[in-house]
Structures are given as C-alpha cells and as structure tokens.
Amino acid sequence: MKRRLWLGLALGLVVTALYIVRRPLQEVGVPFDPYVAALIAIPVVLLTLRKISLADMGIISLGSPAYGLFFVLLLPGILYLRLRLMGIPFELAPYASSLVIGSLAEEFFFRGYLQKDFEKDSNRAVSFILTNVLFTLVHIVKGYSLLPSLVIFVVGFYFSFARHEKGGGALVYPMAAHVLYNIVVSSMPRVGS
C-alpha cells in the first residue's frame, strides 16, 4: 500500500478513536467536540501544508449541478415521501443543528479529504470502499448494530458517488444530501418507541 493510503487509514482511525473518547473528554471540561474538531481540522491542516488542494476536495467548482441536485434530493426525498405516505408526521428533531454540523464535518473529512486522497493512489472502487469502511466504523462505535451499519455503508456509497465526477462532482452535493438525509431519518419514529 502506498504512503497516502496508510496516512488516510491512520487518520480515519484517529477520528474513530476521538469519537470513542469524546464524551469522557467533554465530561472533564473539554469545551468542544473533539470528533467534529478533528473532522474539520485534519483537512484544514493538510490544506495549509499544501498536501491537498481546494480543487481536490471539490470545494472550488459546482461540478454538474443537475446531477448534484439529483443526488441531494433523491434519497432524502424518498425517505420523506415514505413518511408522508405512511401518515407519519414530519417532526424536526430538537438536536437538528448538531446533525447539520456533524453531517457537514463528516462529509468535509470523508468525502472531501479521504475519498479523493485514496483515489490518488488507487482507483474509484478502492477509494469508495476504504472511505466507507471508515465511515461505517465511526457509526459502529456510535452504537449502531449490524443492519443499520450496513445501511450506513450503502448510504456512504451514495454520498461517495454524489461527490465523484460522475455524480455531482463537488463536495456541496454529498454535504447537502447528508444533512437532509440525517434530518429526515431523525424525524422518523424509532422502532419500539
């Protein structure tokens, strides 16, 4: 494996470890979420050191807006339509603002930095797989069981394709799709509640 792949894997594991220790750190007085901070800080540091560029991260252009908007609206739209057809009211979760921040930070790190960096030393398939294995691992340590984790893996591929040149081609599309997806999913009633 090339050095860039190892670095990406190592940073993905660091982010995962920070998620594990985020609550204990906040309980002892750390005034910010170390997981979200790392998701933002790692790409910013790499940008500052010129190890990655804004163009690599998909931040400079809008790519293909028609395809991008398709990806932004398709999955959240299907989920929202399912809610409405089942007669379930849409209720915005009280923690929606943290969902927005977390979704944007995850996309900044996973699709903005990791996916593109992995693709430089491998191919699209390997890049998508490695990015989404790490993305899923974070959700496993969040407490997701096997079936929801598999869903997260598949949804991660959806976000990856929205980021790729054949999808939307810019980071704004998986960011928006992730935010909308999380807002719609968080409004769904939990099984057994």
Secondary structure in CASP SS format (residue, H / E / C, confidence):
PFRMAT SS
TARGET T0000
AUTHOR 0000-0000-0000
METHOD secondary structure of the structure
MODEL  1
M C 1.00
K C 1.00
R H 1.00
R H 1.00
L H 1.00
W H 1.00
L H 1.00
G H 1.00
L H 1.00
A H 1.00
L H 1.00
G H 1.00
L H 1.00
V H 1.00
V H 1.00
T H 1.00
A H 1.00
L H 1.00
Y H 1.00
I H 1.00
V H 1.00
R H 1.00
R H 1.00
P H 1.00
L H 1.00
Q H 1.00
E H 1.00
V C 1.00
G C 1.00
V C 1.00
P C 1.00
F C 1.00
D C 1.00
P H 1.00
Y H 1.00
V H 1.00
A H 1.00
A H 1.00
L H 1.00
I H 1.00
A H 1.00
I H 1.00
P H 1.00
V H 1.00
V H 1.00
L H 1.00
L H 1.00
T H 1.00
L C 1.00
R C 1.00
K C 1.00
I C 1.00
S C 1.00
L H 1.00
A H 1.00
D H 1.00
M H 1.00
G C 1.00
I C 1.00
I C 1.00
S C 1.00
L C 1.00
G C 1.00
S C 1.00
P H 1.00
A H 1.00
Y H 1.00
G H 1.00
L H 1.00
F H 1.00
F H 1.00
V H 1.00
L H 1.00
L H 1.00
L H 1.00
P H 1.00
G H 1.00
I H 1.00
L H 1.00
Y H 1.00
L H 1.00
R H 1.00
L H 1.00
R H 1.00
L H 1.00
M C 1.00
G C 1.00
I C 1.00
P C 1.00
F C 1.00
E C 1.00
L C 1.00
A C 1.00
P C 1.00
Y C 1.00
A H 1.00
S H 1.00
S H 1.00
L H 1.00
V H 1.00
I H 1.00
G H 1.00
S H 1.00
L H 1.00
A H 1.00
E H 1.00
E H 1.00
F H 1.00
F H 1.00
F H 1.00
R H 1.00
G H 1.00
Y H 1.00
L H 1.00
Q H 1.00
K H 1.00
D H 1.00
F H 1.00
E H 1.00
K H 1.00
D H 1.00
S C 1.00
N C 1.00
R H 1.00
A H 1.00
V H 1.00
S H 1.00
F H 1.00
I H 1.00
L H 1.00
T H 1.00
N H 1.00
V H 1.00
L H 1.00
F H 1.00
T H 1.00
L H 1.00
V H 1.00
H H 1.00
I H 1.00
V H 1.00
K C 1.00
G C 1.00
Y C 1.00
S C 1.00
L H 1.00
L H 1.00
P H 1.00
S H 1.00
L H 1.00
V H 1.00
I H 1.00
F H 1.00
V H 1.00
V H 1.00
G H 1.00
F H 1.00
Y H 1.00
F H 1.00
S H 1.00
F H 1.00
A H 1.00
R H 1.00
H C 1.00
E C 1.00
K C 1.00
G C 1.00
G C 1.00
G C 1.00
A C 1.00
L C 1.00
V H 1.00
Y H 1.00
P H 1.00
M H 1.00
A H 1.00
A H 1.00
H H 1.00
V H 1.00
L H 1.00
Y H 1.00
N H 1.00
I H 1.00
V H 1.00
V H 1.00
S H 1.00
S C 1.00
M C 1.00
P C 1.00
R C 1.00
V C 1.00
G C 1.00
S C 1.00
END
